[in-house]
Each structure stands twice: as C-alpha cells, then as structure tokens.
Amino acid sequence: FDNIKSVGICGATSTPEWLMRNVAEKVKSLSEK
C-alpha cells in the first residue's frame, strides 16, 4: 500500500453486506502495518 491513498471494494448484488465490511476491515488493517 505504499503511496496508495484509496482502495475500492465492490461486490455483486448477492454479496452479503457483512462480507463487504469484513473485507474492508481487513484491507484497512493491512494498510496500518
């Protein structure tokens, strides 16, 4: 994530909202390391 200011995460209609949140949280945790 060097020099990256934003990341887009998208899913299809059938993707559960909880899964999208989990992915976003994981990406955020990786960027803080």
GIDALIN-V17115 format. One line per field, one symbol per residue. ss: DSSP state (H for helix, E for strand, L for the rest). phi: phi as a letter, one per 30 degrees, with the letter a starting at -180 (. if undefined). burial: + if it has 24 or more other ideal C-beta (glycine too) atoms within 12 Angstrom, else -. Layout:
BEGIN
ss=???
phi=???
burial=???
END
This chain:
BEGIN
ss=LLLLLLLLLLLLLLLLHHHHHHHHHHHHHHHLL
phi=.diccabcbbbdedddddddddddddddddddd
burial=---------------------------------
END
